[in-house]
Amino acid sequence: MPRWRNDADAPGLVLASAVDPAWQRLLHLLNVAPSGVAFTLAHRGEPLLAGRRIRVDGRTGLMLPVGVRLTLT
C-alpha cells in the first residue's frame, strides 16, 4: 500500500513529501495538467484534513504542513 493515496478526478497530480528528523513534514502537491484537479488525500489509510476535498488549479502547486509544530513567542 502506498503511503500517500489520492482520488484525483483527472491525471496530472504529483505528490512528494519532505520530512525532518522530528517527523515534521511538508507535502508538495503539483498539478502538471493544464486544468484543475480535485481530490482527497490519505496517509497510510488515514484521511488527511478530515477527508475534505482539495483543489489545485492547472499548472500550479501547494505545500501543506503535516505534523509541523509552531513555537509562538
CNS distance restraints for C-alpha pairs under 8 A (distance, minus, plus):
assign (resid   1 and name CA) (resid  44 and name CA) 7.51 0.50 0.50
assign (resid   2 and name CA) (resid  44 and name CA) 7.00 0.50 0.50
assign (resid   3 and name CA) (resid  43 and name CA) 5.43 0.50 0.50
assign (resid   3 and name CA) (resid  44 and name CA) 4.73 0.50 0.50
assign (resid   3 and name CA) (resid  45 and name CA) 7.78 0.50 0.50
assign (resid   4 and name CA) (resid  41 and name CA) 7.01 0.50 0.50
assign (resid   4 and name CA) (resid  42 and name CA) 5.74 0.50 0.50
assign (resid   4 and name CA) (resid  43 and name CA) 4.67 0.50 0.50
assign (resid   4 and name CA) (resid  44 and name CA) 6.25 0.50 0.50
assign (resid   5 and name CA) (resid  41 and name CA) 5.72 0.50 0.50
assign (resid   5 and name CA) (resid  42 and name CA) 5.21 0.50 0.50
assign (resid   5 and name CA) (resid  43 and name CA) 6.52 0.50 0.50
assign (resid   5 and name CA) (resid  44 and name CA) 7.77 0.50 0.50
assign (resid   5 and name CA) (resid  45 and name CA) 7.74 0.50 0.50
assign (resid   6 and name CA) (resid  39 and name CA) 6.14 0.50 0.50
assign (resid   6 and name CA) (resid  40 and name CA) 5.54 0.50 0.50
assign (resid   6 and name CA) (resid  41 and name CA) 4.66 0.50 0.50
assign (resid   6 and name CA) (resid  42 and name CA) 6.48 0.50 0.50
assign (resid   7 and name CA) (resid  39 and name CA) 5.21 0.50 0.50
assign (resid   7 and name CA) (resid  40 and name CA) 5.84 0.50 0.50
assign (resid   7 and name CA) (resid  41 and name CA) 7.15 0.50 0.50
assign (resid   8 and name CA) (resid  13 and name CA) 7.32 0.50 0.50
assign (resid   8 and name CA) (resid  37 and name CA) 6.36 0.50 0.50
assign (resid   8 and name CA) (resid  38 and name CA) 5.68 0.50 0.50
assign (resid   8 and name CA) (resid  39 and name CA) 4.33 0.50 0.50
assign (resid   8 and name CA) (resid  40 and name CA) 7.13 0.50 0.50
assign (resid   9 and name CA) (resid  37 and name CA) 6.23 0.50 0.50
assign (resid   9 and name CA) (resid  38 and name CA) 6.03 0.50 0.50
assign (resid   9 and name CA) (resid  39 and name CA) 6.50 0.50 0.50
assign (resid  10 and name CA) (resid  37 and name CA) 6.00 0.50 0.50
assign (resid  10 and name CA) (resid  38 and name CA) 7.90 0.50 0.50
assign (resid  11 and name CA) (resid  33 and name CA) 7.14 0.50 0.50
assign (resid  11 and name CA) (resid  37 and name CA) 7.90 0.50 0.50
assign (resid  12 and name CA) (resid  30 and name CA) 7.99 0.50 0.50
assign (resid  12 and name CA) (resid  31 and name CA) 5.39 0.50 0.50
assign (resid  12 and name CA) (resid  32 and name CA) 5.11 0.50 0.50
assign (resid  12 and name CA) (resid  33 and name CA) 4.80 0.50 0.50
assign (resid  12 and name CA) (resid  37 and name CA) 7.95 0.50 0.50
assign (resid  13 and name CA) (resid  29 and name CA) 6.91 0.50 0.50
assign (resid  13 and name CA) (resid  30 and name CA) 5.73 0.50 0.50
assign (resid  13 and name CA) (resid  31 and name CA) 4.55 0.50 0.50
assign (resid  13 and name CA) (resid  32 and name CA) 6.45 0.50 0.50
assign (resid  13 and name CA) (resid  33 and name CA) 7.51 0.50 0.50
assign (resid  13 and name CA) (resid  37 and name CA) 7.48 0.50 0.50
assign (resid  14 and name CA) (resid  28 and name CA) 7.97 0.50 0.50
assign (resid  14 and name CA) (resid  29 and name CA) 5.86 0.50 0.50
assign (resid  14 and name CA) (resid  30 and name CA) 5.04 0.50 0.50
assign (resid  14 and name CA) (resid  31 and name CA) 6.23 0.50 0.50
assign (resid  14 and name CA) (resid  32 and name CA) 7.42 0.50 0.50
assign (resid  15 and name CA) (resid  27 and name CA) 7.12 0.50 0.50
assign (resid  15 and name CA) (resid  28 and name CA) 5.73 0.50 0.50
assign (resid  15 and name CA) (resid  29 and name CA) 4.94 0.50 0.50
assign (resid  15 and name CA) (resid  30 and name CA) 6.55 0.50 0.50
assign (resid  16 and name CA) (resid  27 and name CA) 5.97 0.50 0.50
assign (resid  16 and name CA) (resid  28 and name CA) 5.11 0.50 0.50
assign (resid  16 and name CA) (resid  29 and name CA) 6.79 0.50 0.50
assign (resid  17 and name CA) (resid  25 and name CA) 6.64 0.50 0.50
assign (resid  17 and name CA) (resid  26 and name CA) 5.59 0.50 0.50
assign (resid  17 and name CA) (resid  27 and name CA) 4.39 0.50 0.50
assign (resid  17 and name CA) (resid  28 and name CA) 5.75 0.50 0.50
assign (resid  18 and name CA) (resid  25 and name CA) 5.53 0.50 0.50
assign (resid  18 and name CA) (resid  26 and name CA) 5.37 0.50 0.50
assign (resid  18 and name CA) (resid  27 and name CA) 6.65 0.50 0.50
assign (resid  19 and name CA) (resid  23 and name CA) 5.62 0.50 0.50
assign (resid  19 and name CA) (resid  24 and name CA) 5.54 0.50 0.50
assign (resid  19 and name CA) (resid  25 and name CA) 4.29 0.50 0.50
assign (resid  19 and name CA) (resid  26 and name CA) 6.55 0.50 0.50
assign (resid  20 and name CA) (resid  24 and name CA) 5.59 0.50 0.50
assign (resid  20 and name CA) (resid  25 and name CA) 6.60 0.50 0.50
assign (resid  23 and name CA) (resid  67 and name CA) 7.26 0.50 0.50
assign (resid  24 and name CA) (resid  65 and name CA) 7.73 0.50 0.50
assign (resid  24 and name CA) (resid  66 and name CA) 6.38 0.50 0.50
assign (resid  24 and name CA) (resid  67 and name CA) 5.09 0.50 0.50
assign (resid  24 and name CA) (resid  68 and name CA) 4.81 0.50 0.50
assign (resid  24 and name CA) (resid  69 and name CA) 7.43 0.50 0.50
assign (resid  25 and name CA) (resid  65 and name CA) 5.96 0.50 0.50
assign (resid  25 and name CA) (resid  66 and name CA) 5.05 0.50 0.50
assign (resid  25 and name CA) (resid  67 and name CA) 6.24 0.50 0.50
assign (resid  25 and name CA) (resid  68 and name CA) 6.47 0.50 0.50
assign (resid  26 and name CA) (resid  63 and name CA) 6.23 0.50 0.50
assign (resid  26 and name CA) (resid  64 and name CA) 5.59 0.50 0.50
assign (resid  26 and name CA) (resid  65 and name CA) 4.68 0.50 0.50
assign (resid  26 and name CA) (resid  66 and name CA) 5.97 0.50 0.50
assign (resid  27 and name CA) (resid  63 and name CA) 5.47 0.50 0.50
assign (resid  27 and name CA) (resid  64 and name CA) 5.03 0.50 0.50
assign (resid  27 and name CA) (resid  65 and name CA) 6.32 0.50 0.50
assign (resid  27 and name CA) (resid  66 and name CA) 6.95 0.50 0.50
assign (resid  28 and name CA) (resid  61 and name CA) 7.28 0.50 0.50
assign (resid  28 and name CA) (resid  62 and name CA) 5.95 0.50 0.50
assign (resid  28 and name CA) (resid  63 and name CA) 4.58 0.50 0.50
assign (resid  28 and name CA) (resid  64 and name CA) 6.59 0.50 0.50
assign (resid  29 and name CA) (resid  56 and name CA) 7.96 0.50 0.50
assign (resid  29 and name CA) (resid  61 and name CA) 5.34 0.50 0.50
assign (resid  29 and name CA) (resid  62 and name CA) 5.12 0.50 0.50
assign (resid  29 and name CA) (resid  63 and name CA) 6.20 0.50 0.50
assign (resid  29 and name CA) (resid  64 and name CA) 7.93 0.50 0.50
assign (resid  30 and name CA) (resid  56 and name CA) 7.70 0.50 0.50
assign (resid  30 and name CA) (resid  59 and name CA) 7.33 0.50 0.50
assign (resid  30 and name CA) (resid  60 and name CA) 6.11 0.50 0.50
assign (resid  30 and name CA) (resid  61 and name CA) 4.24 0.50 0.50
assign (resid  30 and name CA) (resid  62 and name CA) 6.59 0.50 0.50
assign (resid  31 and name CA) (resid  36 and name CA) 7.42 0.50 0.50
assign (resid  31 and name CA) (resid  37 and name CA) 7.30 0.50 0.50
assign (resid  31 and name CA) (resid  56 and name CA) 6.43 0.50 0.50
assign (resid  31 and name CA) (resid  57 and name CA) 7.00 0.50 0.50
assign (resid  31 and name CA) (resid  58 and name CA) 5.80 0.50 0.50
assign (resid  31 and name CA) (resid  59 and name CA) 5.23 0.50 0.50
assign (resid  31 and name CA) (resid  60 and name CA) 5.63 0.50 0.50
assign (resid  31 and name CA) (resid  61 and name CA) 5.93 0.50 0.50
assign (resid  32 and name CA) (resid  58 and name CA) 6.62 0.50 0.50
assign (resid  32 and name CA) (resid  59 and name CA) 4.80 0.50 0.50
assign (resid  32 and name CA) (resid  60 and name CA) 7.16 0.50 0.50
assign (resid  33 and name CA) (resid  58 and name CA) 5.46 0.50 0.50
assign (resid  33 and name CA) (resid  59 and name CA) 5.78 0.50 0.50
assign (resid  34 and name CA) (resid  58 and name CA) 4.51 0.50 0.50
assign (resid  34 and name CA) (resid  59 and name CA) 5.69 0.50 0.50
assign (resid  35 and name CA) (resid  57 and name CA) 6.28 0.50 0.50
assign (resid  35 and name CA) (resid  58 and name CA) 4.13 0.50 0.50
assign (resid  35 and name CA) (resid  59 and name CA) 7.41 0.50 0.50
assign (resid  36 and name CA) (resid  55 and name CA) 6.88 0.50 0.50
assign (resid  36 and name CA) (resid  56 and name CA) 5.59 0.50 0.50
assign (resid  36 and name CA) (resid  57 and name CA) 3.88 0.50 0.50
assign (resid  36 and name CA) (resid  58 and name CA) 4.36 0.50 0.50
assign (resid  36 and name CA) (resid  59 and name CA) 7.97 0.50 0.50
assign (resid  37 and name CA) (resid  55 and name CA) 5.64 0.50 0.50
assign (resid  37 and name CA) (resid  56 and name CA) 5.55 0.50 0.50
assign (resid  37 and name CA) (resid  57 and name CA) 6.36 0.50 0.50
assign (resid  37 and name CA) (resid  58 and name CA) 7.22 0.50 0.50
assign (resid  38 and name CA) (resid  53 and name CA) 6.36 0.50 0.50
assign (resid  38 and name CA) (resid  54 and name CA) 5.52 0.50 0.50
assign (resid  38 and name CA) (resid  55 and name CA) 4.26 0.50 0.50
assign (resid  38 and name CA) (resid  56 and name CA) 6.56 0.50 0.50
assign (resid  39 and name CA) (resid  53 and name CA) 5.19 0.50 0.50
assign (resid  39 and name CA) (resid  54 and name CA) 5.40 0.50 0.50
assign (resid  39 and name CA) (resid  55 and name CA) 6.53 0.50 0.50
assign (resid  40 and name CA) (resid  47 and name CA) 7.64 0.50 0.50
assign (resid  40 and name CA) (resid  48 and name CA) 7.48 0.50 0.50
assign (resid  40 and name CA) (resid  51 and name CA) 5.93 0.50 0.50
assign (resid  40 and name CA) (resid  52 and name CA) 6.14 0.50 0.50
assign (resid  40 and name CA) (resid  53 and name CA) 4.71 0.50 0.50
assign (resid  40 and name CA) (resid  54 and name CA) 6.07 0.50 0.50
assign (resid  41 and name CA) (resid  47 and name CA) 5.95 0.50 0.50
assign (resid  41 and name CA) (resid  48 and name CA) 5.44 0.50 0.50
assign (resid  41 and name CA) (resid  49 and name CA) 7.88 0.50 0.50
assign (resid  41 and name CA) (resid  51 and name CA) 6.97 0.50 0.50
assign (resid  41 and name CA) (resid  53 and name CA) 7.92 0.50 0.50
assign (resid  42 and name CA) (resid  46 and name CA) 5.05 0.50 0.50
assign (resid  42 and name CA) (resid  47 and name CA) 4.11 0.50 0.50
assign (resid  42 and name CA) (resid  48 and name CA) 5.21 0.50 0.50
assign (resid  42 and name CA) (resid  51 and name CA) 7.79 0.50 0.50
assign (resid  43 and name CA) (resid  47 and name CA) 6.41 0.50 0.50
assign (resid  43 and name CA) (resid  48 and name CA) 6.73 0.50 0.50
assign (resid  47 and name CA) (resid  51 and name CA) 5.10 0.50 0.50
assign (resid  48 and name CA) (resid  52 and name CA) 7.64 0.50 0.50
assign (resid  56 and name CA) (resid  60 and name CA) 6.58 0.50 0.50
assign (resid  56 and name CA) (resid  61 and name CA) 6.35 0.50 0.50
assign (resid  56 and name CA) (resid  62 and name CA) 7.32 0.50 0.50
assign (resid  57 and name CA) (resid  61 and name CA) 7.62 0.50 0.50
